[in-house]
Structures are given as C-alpha cells and as structure tokens.
C-alpha cells in the first residue's frame, strides 16, 4: 500500500506514535509519505520507502493567522495525485481530519476515491473538540472519516459521550512499543550508575505542560527522598519546567534532581530507571508509561483516563488518586523494595510485550486499511 500519514510533528505522544507507525509500516514493505509542516521529531532523515512532504504555509498580509488547515488540504491533494496514494491516515481530528475531508472532496471531483482513517489521541476530543468553537467541526470531521480509531477504550467512550458519533464505528487500537528498542538488557548499567551513583533512579518524561503535573512529580520524589537516598531525572521541556525547578529548591531536593531537557531517544534513559512517575491530570493512554513498562520500569501513576488500561495496579505499578502525592511516595517506596521491584519489573516488561508489541498492533492497522480500501471501491 501507498499510505499518507499526517500528525503533529512536535514532541509528544501522538506524533511519536504516528511516526513509529509509519516507520514500522515501511519496514513491512509499504510506501509511507508523511505530510506535515515540519519533519517529525522521531523520524530519521532517511529511511527506505519513507518520504517527508513539507506543508508550505503562505504568509500574506490579509491573514493574521495563515490558514494551515487549507494549506494542508492542498498538500494532501497534491501528494495523493503525484505519488498515487491509496489512503490517508490522520492523527488528531482537527485540523487533520478536516483537511483530509477537504482533500478527499477535491479528489472526488476528479474521479479519485480516497479513504481517510482518523486516529483520536486525546486532547482533540477531551479538550479542543469539546470547546464550543470547535465542537461541530470536530464531530463533522469524525463522522466524515471512513474509519475511526481511538488509542483506548476510555477515549472511545469519551468520544461517543461527547459527540454521539452517529453512523460511525470507533475501533480501539492501542499505542504500541518496540520490544527490541526498549529491552532493558541491551543498554547495560553504565548510564544508571552515572545518573544515580548507586541509588535508585526515579524518572519522568513529558512536554512539561500543566496537565502533566510536574510539580507533583517533584513532590512525590521529595517524599521518597525523605526516607532513602534517590535521584530524580526529569526529561523534556515546556512551560512548567521552571515551576518544577522551583519546587525542587523549595522542598530542598534540588541537589538530587537532574533536568536533562528534551531528548528524542529515551530508551537508554528508561533502561537506567528504577521507577517511572506519571501523576498526570488526564491521559487518554500514556505512551511514555508504556515505554517505561517495556523497559522493566514499574509506573507510579494517577488513576485517570486510559492509564488503567496500560498499568496493572499492584502488578506492574500503582494507580493512585489524582494529586495524592503522599500515596504516590508511599507506593514508590514499596516498589523500591528489592523483591517487589524485581517481580514488578519482570511483569511490566512481559505485559508490555504481550499486549502492546509493535508487530501485533501494526497488523491491526493493516487490516483496518484493507477494510477501508475495500469500502470505497
């Protein structure tokens, strides 16, 4: 198949999933074309059967805000015709599904049928889509997609509740992880020794937006640090990084907290961690938590959204009430006990591979694509 993929190319879970999906599809012999305004952050600059098509946004005095959605639709239309694409797979309902529908309608006037698959990732439904200004166009774009997927059952339920989604079917296809890339054994212990100096390493990776509650990460760590030596490693960057740094200073643990900034290849870092802290306010799935689990790192998380579909409470980690940093600290200390940690680490890696391995999930997408193509012929 010749497939077009559109996603947000910047640091975040949806862009990472879309990019890794494209890479996996290309490895399985498909031809993949990324159509977006910037080179996706996890996409190598050259891979066989993978092409990046940049969306050029004109800057005219008439437009205070250049219409990216229209420029994207035109680029989609052009790439479909030039490259002979079979299908467009867009990640996020707006503007991507909206742009894909426009491109599809343009192609229809030229006698060209094109199925559109839309994957819902979270904030496109739970925040942006439910804003009154965007609700109607979000619902329209979802219903005009030929096939719709969501990354968790929780998100599917939220979509149906928020939009009704008449005459459409939402298939749950979860995010996935490469068992080889996130194999703890292949990375060794050198980085862990460097980061923790022999003490447990707690880790958090995110874009440091308010929804990630990075101050709670620091507070949870402070509760652990009060009872035993440990190091907290914070990976990523964003608007709340300064608040997290200030919280570490206020709680007197700044000397044990390392802010590493944005790092694209997180597999070696996760292999150096003992616990992963994930106190988000909401998550439709939790890709970084899954990558931690695949690396044999138990996850201490808020019981929100789709996280309970990823983390098995008491087995591969702990799910606690939102904002209860004392309970998170206590759970972290419990999972750091050697026997408990070894059991949870093995269970985490095994469960991630059993339920979320790349090959199994990508095969689900291939089946969905085939069905979508059959439906428009």
N, C-alpha and C positions, 0 to 999 in steps of 0.2 A: 504493500500500500504506500501511497504518497500522502503524507499527513502534514497539515499545518497546525502549529501549536502557538497560542498566544497566552502570555501570562505577564504578571508584573515582574520585571527582571531584577528588582532590587532585593536586598537582604530580607528574607522572610520565608515562612514555611511553604506558602502556596507556590512561590517562584521556584523554590528548591525542588518541590515535588514535580512540578511541570517539567523542569529541566531534566531531572533524573529520569522521568518517564520517557522523554524524548531520546535521551542517551541510550536507555535500555531498548527502546523500540528500534533504534538504528542498529544496535548490536544484534538484534534478531532479524535483520535484513530489510527493514522498512526504510523508506526515504523520508527524512524529517526536516521540516522547514519552520524555524522559529520566526515569528512575525511580531515585533515589538519595538519600542522606541530606543532600547539600549541592549547591549549584549548581556544576556542573563548571567548572573554572578557565579553560578555553578557550572557554566558551560565552557569547556576548553575551547581555545580559539581554532582548533582544527580537529575534526573527527570525521571518519568516513561516513558518507550518507547523511551528514548533518549540514544544513546551511542556515545562516542568520540573515534575515531581511530587515533592515532598519526602517522604521516609520519616520519619514521626514515631516516635520510639522512646520508649516509656513508661518512666518511672523509678519502679519500685516497690521498696519495702524488701525484698521477697522475693528480688529479683535483685541479686546483687553486680555482675554484668555483664549489662546489658539485652540480650535476645536479638535482635540486629539482623536475623539471617537470617530469623526468623519475622515480624518487622515488615515486612521487605522482601517476603516472600512474600504477605502480606495486601495490601500496597500494590499489588503487581503484579496480583493477582487483581482488586482493585477498579478499577484503571485499565483493564485489559483489558475489563471489563464496561462501564464508563462510557464509554470512548472507542471501543469496538469495534475493538480492536487485532487485527491479523491474525497477528502474530508477535512473539516476544520474542527479542532478541539480547543476550546477556550476555557481558561481558568479564571473564575470570578464572573458573576452575572453582568455587572456593569463596570465599565462600558463595554467589556469584551463581547458578551453575548449580543448586546445591542448592535455593535459594529458588525459582528458576524451575520446577523439577520439582514442588515442593510446590504452587505456584500452578496449575500445569498439572493436577495431580491434583484439586485443589479445583474447578477449572473443569469437569473431566470429569464430576463428579457432577451438574453442572448441564447436561449435554449439550453442552458447549462444547469443541471441539477447538482446541488451540493449539500450533503448532510452536515449538520452542526451539532456537536456534542459539547455540552456545558458542564463543567465540574464546579460545584459550590464548595467553598472552602471555609466560610465562617462569617467574617465581618461583612461580606457582601450581602448576607442575609440578616444577621443579627443586629447590625448597626446601620450601615449605609442603606440597605434595601428597605429598612423599616422607617427611615426618615421620610416624612410626608412628601418631600420634594421628589423623592426617587421611587416611592413605593409602586406607583402604577407602571413605570417603565421597567422596573425590576421584574414585576410579575409578568408583564408582556414579554420580556426577553426570555424568561424561563419557559413560558408556555409555547414560544415560537421555536425553541430548540427541538431538534429531532430526538435527542436523548439527553437525559439529565442524570448526573451522578452527584452524590454527596460523600464526604470523607468519613462520615459516621452516621449511625442510626439517630443519634441525638440531633444532628444537624438536619437530617431528613425530616424528623418530627417538627423541628422549628420552622422549616420551610413550609410544610403543609399547614401548620398553625398560623403562620404569618401571612401566607399568600393564597391559601386554598389550593392553588396549583391544579386547576380544573383540566381534565383531559390530558394529563401528563403523568408520566411514571418516573419516579426517582429511584435509581439503583444505588445502593450503598457499596462503594468500592473504596476501601481504606487506603490511607497513605502506606508507604512501604519503606523497606530498608534493605540495603545490600549487606547480606551476612558476611561477605568476604571483607568489604571495606571497613566494617565495624566489628571485626573479630579482635577481641582484646588481646589474644595471644600473639598476633602478628606485630604488635607495636612494642613489646618489651616493657621494662620497668624504668628505663633511664629517665624519661620525662616525669614520671610520677615522683621519683626521688628528687628531681630538680625542683618540682613545684611544691612538694610537701615536706621535704627534708626529713622523711621518715614518719611524718604524721599523716593522719587521714586527710584526703583532699575532697572537699565539697565543691560542686561546680554548678554554675548557671550560665545558660547561653540564650540570648534573646536580642531583640532590637531596642530594648530598654524603653518601650512605650509604657504609659501609665497602667495599661491592662496587665502588664507582666509583674507589677508589684515588686519591683526590685528592692525597695526598702524592706519589704518583708523577708526577702532573701537574706539580707544582712542581719535583720533581727533574729531570724531563725538560727543563723550561724553564730551570732553572739550568745544565744542560749546554749549551743553546743560548746562553744569555746570557754564558757564559764566553768565547765566541768571537765574538759580534757583538751589537750593541745590539738589543733587542727588548722588547716589552711582553706580559705575560700577563694576560688578562682572564678572571676566574672568575665565572660567572653561576649563581645558585642559592643554596640554603642547606640546612643539615641538620646532622646530628650530628658530621661530621668537618670542618666549616669551621674550627673553632679549631685543629685539628691542621694543616690546610693553611697557615693564617696563621703558626703557629709554625714550620713547616718553611721558609717563605719567609724568616722572620727568621734562622733558624739558618744557612741557606745564603747569606745576605747579598744576597738579591734582592728583599726586601720593597718597596723603593722602585720596583720595576718591575712589581709585581703589583697589579692592581686587583680588589677583591672588590665586585661590584655588587649582590649579594643576588638575591632572586627577581624575575624579570622575565618576564611572560607572553608578550609579543610579542617573540620573539627574532630574527625575520627581519632587522630593521635591524642588529642586532648582528653576526649571522653575515655579512652583506654587508660588514662592516667588518673581517673577519678574514682572515688570510693562511693560517693552518693551524689545524686542529682537533685537540686532543689527547684521546685516548679509550683510556686504559690499563686499562679495567675488568677485574675478575676473571672475570666472566661476563656475557654478553649474549645474549639469545635472538634479537635483531635489531639494535637500535641506532638508534632513531628520530632521536636528535639528530645522529648521524653522517650519516644520510641527509639531514637538513635542511641540514647543513653542505655536503655534496656538491652538493646542488641549488643552493646559493649560490655554487658555484665555489670551495669551500674544500677542498683536499686534507686527508685524515684520516690521522693517525698513531695506530694502534690496536694493541691486543693481539690476537693471533690466537686468539680464544676464541669458542665458541658459534656464533651465526649471523652474526657480523660479517663473515666471509669471503664471505657471500652478498650483502653490501652494498658493501664496499670491495674494489676490484680492486687487488691487491698490485702495486706498481710502476707502476701506471697512474693510478689516482685517489687513491692514498695508499700507505701502507705498513703491513704486518701483521707485528708483531714478537712474540717470545716474552714471555709474561706476566712482568711485573716487570723486564724488561731495559731500564732507563731509559737506559743508555748507548747502546744500539742505537736507541732512540726519539729521543734527542737527535741522533745522527748522521743518522738518516733525516730529521728535521726540518730540519737544516742543509742536507741535499742538496736537499730540495724547496723550500727558500727561494732557491735559485739562480734568477735571473730566467727563463731559458729553460725550465728544468724546471718551475718553478711555472706559467708561462703554459700550457704543454702540459697539465699535470695539472689545472689549474683548468678549462680548456675540456672536458677529458674527463670530469671529475667532474660538471659541470652537464649535459652531454649524456647521460651514462649514467643519472643520476637521473631525467631526464625520459623517457628511452626505456623504463626498466624499472619505474618506481615512480610514474608520474603519477597524480594523484587520479582523473581520469575513468576511466582504464583499470581501476584496482583496484576502484573503487566499482561499476563494471559487473559485475565478478566477483561481488561481494556480491549485487547484484540478481538475477543468475542463480541463485545459491545460494538466495536467499529464495524465488524462484519454484519451485524444485525442492522445497524443504522444504514449502511450501504444498501443492503437488501431492501430496506424500507422505502428508498427513494427511486429504485429502478423501475 
